[in-house]
């Protein structure tokens, strides 16, 4: 492999790593926000998703990349609770909270 090809590959690997880190942090922030909207503790949220409180904490802090089954369970939880996250191109997100969520508080 040529030095130029190695440099390109290295650059691609760094961009991929940065993207994965941003996704991990974004997912953790979504979990925190959804808990706040639904007025749930980490332990209550963990019980509903089938995780431990420690796992929820680590996800929220961006310390771990959640397993795909965890991501799917959390996303289903959001749908079941009428929370609609939309990802933005820069890695951020918006959240639509349906009125039914607010009237249940």
N, CA, C and O of each residue as an XYZ file, in Angstrom:
420
protein
N       0.857     -1.174      0.000
C       0.000      0.000      0.000
C       0.900      1.233      0.000
O       1.916      1.276      0.693
N       0.518      2.208     -0.770
C       1.324      3.423     -0.887
C       1.127      4.308      0.337
O       0.131      4.175      1.048
N       2.068      5.208      0.585
C       1.916      6.148      1.713
C       0.642      6.988      1.593
O      -0.006      7.273      2.601
N       0.284      7.380      0.387
C      -0.932      8.175      0.185
C      -2.166      7.366      0.540
O      -3.087      7.878      1.177
N      -2.188      6.106      0.131
C      -3.317      5.238      0.440
C      -3.418      5.008      1.947
O      -4.517      5.005      2.501
N      -2.284      4.815      2.607
C      -2.280      4.640      4.061
C      -2.785      5.881      4.771
O      -3.534      5.790      5.745
N      -2.375      7.035      4.283
C      -2.816      8.300      4.867
C      -4.324      8.467      4.706
O      -4.999      8.907      5.636
N      -4.850      8.125      3.551
C      -6.290      8.221      3.304
C      -7.061      7.266      4.200
O      -8.105      7.617      4.751
N      -6.539      6.061      4.339
C      -7.176      5.068      5.186
C      -7.168      5.514      6.646
O      -8.160      5.351      7.355
N      -6.062      6.069      7.085
C      -5.950      6.563      8.448
C      -6.929      7.711      8.691
O      -7.560      7.781      9.746
N      -7.053      8.596      7.724
C      -7.978      9.722      7.831
C      -9.420      9.226      7.907
O     -10.219      9.741      8.689
N      -9.745      8.236      7.099
C     -11.084      7.660      7.107
C     -11.374      6.999      8.457
O     -12.470      7.147      8.998
N     -10.408      6.282      8.993
C     -10.572      5.625     10.284
C     -10.816      6.648     11.393
O     -11.643      6.414     12.274
N     -10.112      7.771     11.363
C     -10.306      8.811     12.376
C     -11.696      9.439     12.267
O     -12.343      9.700     13.281
N     -12.153      9.681     11.038
C     -13.491     10.244     10.846
C     -14.560      9.274     11.344
O     -15.538      9.683     11.969
N     -14.367      7.994     11.064
C     -15.311      6.984     11.521
C     -15.337      6.927     13.046
O     -16.411      6.851     13.643
N     -14.183      6.964     13.669
C     -14.088      6.960     15.133
C     -14.802      8.174     15.719
O     -15.542      8.048     16.695
N     -14.583      9.352     15.127
C     -15.241     10.570     15.600
C     -16.760     10.466     15.458
O     -17.503     10.880     16.348
N     -17.210      9.916     14.343
C     -18.644      9.756     14.105
C     -19.266      8.809     15.118
O     -20.342      9.085     15.649
N     -18.597      7.698     15.387
C     -19.115      6.748     16.375
C     -19.163      7.357     17.772
O     -20.115      7.131     18.518
N     -18.149      8.120     18.122
C     -18.146      8.789     19.427
C     -19.292      9.791     19.527
O     -19.953      9.873     20.562
N     -19.532     10.552     18.464
C     -20.630     11.512     18.457
C     -21.977     10.805     18.576
O     -22.861     11.267     19.297
N     -22.133      9.698     17.878
C     -23.372      8.917     17.964
C     -23.592      8.400     19.383
O     -24.715      8.419     19.887
N     -22.531      7.943     20.019
C     -22.623      7.421     21.380
C     -23.038      8.518     22.359
O     -23.901      8.303     23.210
N     -22.430      9.676     22.239
C     -22.760     10.812     23.114
C     -24.192     11.287     22.850
O     -24.931     11.592     23.787
N     -24.578     11.349     21.583
C     -25.923     11.781     21.221
C     -26.977     10.826     21.779
O     -27.997     11.263     22.312
N     -26.728      9.537     21.655
C     -27.677      8.555     22.180
C     -27.828      8.713     23.691
O     -28.941      8.667     24.216
N     -26.720      8.896     24.378
C     -26.767      9.097     25.823
C     -27.572     10.334     26.200
O     -28.334     10.317     27.167
N     -27.399     11.400     25.437
C     -28.157     12.632     25.704
C     -29.655     12.407     25.468
O     -30.487     12.934     26.207
N     -29.991     11.638     24.458
C     -31.403     11.327     24.186
C     -32.004     10.535     25.341
O     -33.143     10.778     25.739
N     -31.245      9.598     25.873
C     -31.733      8.822     27.018
C     -31.987      9.749     28.204
O     -33.027      9.657     28.856
N     -31.035     10.644     28.482
C     -31.196     11.595     29.601
C     -32.428     12.467     29.404
O     -33.225     12.646     30.325
N     -32.580     13.008     28.203
C     -33.711     13.901     27.920
C     -35.034     13.151     28.053
O     -35.988     13.659     28.643
N     -35.083     11.955     27.508
C     -36.340     11.200     27.575
C     -36.708     10.865     29.020
O     -37.881     10.909     29.392
N     -35.711     10.534     29.827
C     -35.998     10.280     31.246
C     -36.554     11.517     31.924
O     -37.495     11.436     32.713
N     -35.964     12.664     31.611
C     -36.416     13.922     32.225
C     -37.862     14.223     31.825
O     -38.679     14.584     32.672
N     -38.170     14.077     30.554
C     -39.535     14.353     30.076
C     -40.546     13.433     30.753
O     -41.640     13.858     31.122
N     -40.162     12.164     30.911
C     -41.067     11.177     31.497
C     -40.961     11.092     33.016
O     -41.662     10.305     33.653
N     -40.077     11.911     33.591
C     -39.891     11.964     35.043
C     -39.523     10.595     35.624
O     -40.116     10.133     36.599
N     -38.525      9.959     34.994
C     -38.064      8.642     35.429
C     -36.653      8.728     35.990
O     -35.820      9.481     35.486
N     -36.394      7.964     37.021
C     -35.022      7.836     37.510
C     -34.265      6.888     36.577
O     -34.867      6.206     35.747
N     -32.960      6.855     36.724
C     -32.179      5.896     35.939
C     -32.630      4.474     36.248
O     -32.721      3.642     35.346
N     -32.909      4.195     37.497
C     -33.332      2.851     37.893
C     -34.683      2.493     37.275
O     -34.862      1.373     36.794
N     -35.628      3.420     37.282
C     -36.943      3.165     36.692
C     -36.822      2.933     35.190
O     -37.431      2.014     34.643
N     -36.030      3.773     34.531
C     -35.819      3.615     33.089
C     -35.160      2.268     32.805
O     -35.571      1.548     31.895
N     -34.141      1.933     33.584
C     -33.418      0.672     33.394
C     -34.361     -0.525     33.503
O     -34.289     -1.453     32.696
N     -35.230     -0.503     34.487
C     -36.177     -1.602     34.682
C     -37.086     -1.756     33.467
O     -37.368     -2.876     33.041
N     -37.539     -0.655     32.916
C     -38.442     -0.712     31.755
C     -37.740     -1.217     30.495
O     -38.378     -1.803     29.621
N     -36.440     -0.993     30.401
C     -35.680     -1.384     29.206
C     -35.024     -2.752     29.380
O     -34.656     -3.396     28.398
N     -34.878     -3.190     30.623
C     -34.209     -4.463     30.880
C     -32.712     -4.317     31.079
O     -31.936     -5.204     30.726
N     -32.317     -3.185     31.651
C     -30.909     -2.922     31.940
C     -30.730     -2.704     33.428
O     -31.691     -2.746     34.195
N     -29.497     -2.471     33.826
C     -29.224     -2.077     35.204
C     -29.108     -0.553     35.248
O     -28.910      0.096     34.221
N     -29.234     -0.001     36.440
C     -29.069      1.446     36.605
C     -27.667      1.856     36.181
O     -27.486      2.900     35.555
N     -26.680      1.043     36.518
C     -25.294      1.345     36.160
C     -25.120      1.411     34.642
O     -24.393      2.266     34.136
N     -25.781      0.518     33.922
C     -25.705      0.538     32.456
C     -26.305      1.821     31.889
O     -25.746      2.422     30.971
N     -27.437      2.233     32.436
C     -28.071      3.476     31.987
C     -27.139      4.650     32.251
O     -26.962      5.516     31.394
N     -26.549      4.677     33.432
C     -25.608      5.752     33.770
C     -24.457      5.802     32.761
O     -24.110      6.874     32.266
N     -23.875      4.659     32.463
C     -22.734      4.600     31.541
C     -23.143      5.019     30.125
O     -22.370      5.667     29.421
N     -24.353      4.650     29.713
C     -24.852      5.075     28.398
C     -25.030      6.590     28.383
O     -24.593      7.256     27.444
N     -25.662      7.134     29.407
C     -25.901      8.579     29.463
C     -24.602      9.372     29.475
O     -24.546     10.473     28.926
N     -23.582      8.839     30.079
C     -22.293      9.535     30.137
C     -21.467      9.343     28.865
O     -20.407      9.950     28.717
N     -21.944      8.507     27.953
C     -21.205      8.248     26.720
C     -19.974      7.388     26.947
O     -19.027      7.433     26.162
N     -19.984      6.609     28.015
C     -18.821      5.788     28.367
C     -18.801      4.462     27.625
O     -17.757      3.815     27.530
N     -19.951      4.055     27.100
C     -20.053      2.788     26.378
C     -20.845      2.986     25.096
O     -21.711      3.856     25.006
N     -20.533      2.173     24.124
C     -21.348      2.119     22.913
C     -22.392      1.039     23.152
O     -22.043     -0.136     23.261
N     -23.671      1.414     23.237
C     -24.688      0.416     23.578
C     -24.815     -0.663     22.501
O     -24.590     -0.416     21.316
N     -25.176     -1.843     22.940
C     -25.416     -2.952     22.023
C     -26.632     -2.628     21.167
O     -27.497     -1.851     21.571
N     -26.691     -3.225     19.993
C     -27.793     -2.947     19.067
C     -29.132     -3.315     19.694
O     -30.121     -2.614     19.477
N     -29.185     -4.396     20.464
C     -30.463     -4.765     21.084
C     -30.894     -3.730     22.117
O     -32.090     -3.515     22.315
N     -29.935     -3.088     22.776
C     -30.256     -2.021     23.720
C     -30.801     -0.813     22.978
O     -31.806     -0.229     23.381
N     -30.134     -0.439     21.892
C     -30.598      0.697     21.081
C     -32.023      0.434     20.592
O     -32.878      1.316     20.673
N     -32.280     -0.760     20.090
C     -33.618     -1.091     19.591
C     -34.656     -1.053     20.704
O     -35.773     -0.583     20.488
N     -34.305     -1.542     21.892
C     -35.240     -1.519     23.026
C     -35.543     -0.088     23.446
O     -36.693      0.246     23.732
N     -34.529      0.752     23.485
C     -34.723      2.150     23.873
C     -35.567      2.872     22.823
O     -36.484      3.617     23.170
N     -35.265      2.658     21.557
C     -36.043      3.308     20.498
C     -37.499      2.867     20.535
O     -38.388      3.683     20.289
N     -37.769      1.595     20.838
C     -39.147      1.124     20.979
C     -39.812      1.788     22.181
O     -40.983      2.163     22.117
N     -39.072      1.934     23.266
C     -39.578      2.617     24.453
C     -39.998      4.045     24.102
O     -41.059      4.511     24.517
N     -39.145      4.738     23.325
C     -39.491      6.100     22.920
C     -40.773      6.115     22.097
O     -41.651      6.944     22.334
N     -40.889      5.211     21.136
C     -42.108      5.154     20.315
C     -43.328      4.881     21.189
O     -44.365      5.526     21.037
N     -43.199      3.918     22.107
C     -44.317      3.568     22.989
C     -44.736      4.736     23.874
O     -45.885      4.802     24.312
N     -43.813      5.654     24.139
C     -44.096      6.802     25.008
C     -44.244      8.108     24.237
O     -44.173      9.191     24.818
N     -44.450      8.001     22.926
C     -44.725      9.159     22.063
C     -43.637     10.223     22.085
O     -43.922     11.421     22.094
N     -42.387      9.769     22.094
C     -41.235     10.667     21.980
C     -40.621     10.431     20.602
O     -40.318      9.297     20.232
N     -40.444     11.497     19.861
C     -39.963     11.371     18.481
C     -38.691     12.193     18.292
O     -38.742     13.417     18.165
N     -37.552     11.507     18.276
C     -36.266     12.164     18.053
C     -35.967     12.231     16.558
O     -36.199     11.272     15.823
N     -35.452     13.372     16.124
C     -34.996     13.545     14.743
C     -33.531     13.938     14.784
O     -33.163     14.928     15.415
N     -32.694     13.154     14.106
C     -31.262     13.455     14.070
C     -30.984     14.595     13.108
O     -31.587     14.678     12.038
N     -30.072     15.468     13.492
C     -29.650     16.588     12.665
C     -28.317     16.250     12.001
O     -27.557     15.433     12.521
N     -28.026     16.869     10.857
C     -26.797     16.562     10.123
C     -25.509     16.783     10.922
O     -24.504     16.119     10.669
N     -25.534     17.707     11.882
C     -24.314     18.012     12.634
C     -24.102     17.098     13.840
O     -23.166     17.297     14.615
N     -24.965     16.101     13.998
C     -24.837     15.183     15.129
C     -25.797     15.480     16.259
O     -25.947     14.670     17.174
N     -26.448     16.628     16.209
C     -27.427     16.975     17.232
C     -28.762     16.310     16.949
O     -28.865     15.444     16.080
N     -29.769     16.715     17.680
C     -31.095     16.137     17.479
C     -32.165     17.102     17.960
O     -31.895     18.024     18.729
N     -33.383     16.873     17.493
C     -34.550     17.574     18.009
C     -35.481     16.523     18.596
O     -35.368     15.336     18.288
N     -36.394     16.968     19.437
C     -37.339     16.060     20.060
C     -38.732     16.641     19.954
O     -38.969     17.790     20.325
N     -39.650     15.839     19.445
C     -41.061     16.199     19.443
C     -41.723     15.399     20.557
O     -41.620     14.174     20.609
N     -42.402     16.112     21.442
C     -43.104     15.469     22.551
C     -44.593     15.621     22.277
O     -45.106     16.739     22.214
N     -45.277     14.513     22.117
C     -46.705     14.548     21.839
C     -47.466     15.030     23.074
O     -47.054     14.777     24.206
N     -48.561     15.714     22.846
C     -49.356     16.273     23.940
C     -49.792     15.237     24.958
O     -49.920     15.543     26.144
N     -50.022     14.011     24.503
C     -50.464     12.960     25.427
C     -49.418     12.713     26.517
O     -49.767     12.355     27.642
N     -48.155     12.901     26.191
C     -47.089     12.718     27.181
C     -47.213     13.771     28.268
O     -47.085     13.471     29.455
N     -47.459     14.994     27.859
C     -47.529     16.097     28.803
C     -48.790     16.035     29.661
O     -48.770     16.448     30.820
N     -49.873     15.530     29.108
C     -51.112     15.473     29.876
C     -51.092     14.347     30.904
O     -51.920     14.332     31.815
N     -50.158     13.403     30.771
C     -50.051     12.298     31.719
C     -49.190     12.638     32.918
O     -49.011     11.790     33.792
N     -48.660     13.825     32.992
C     -47.738     14.168     34.089
C     -48.461     14.552     35.297
O     -47.841     14.871     36.312
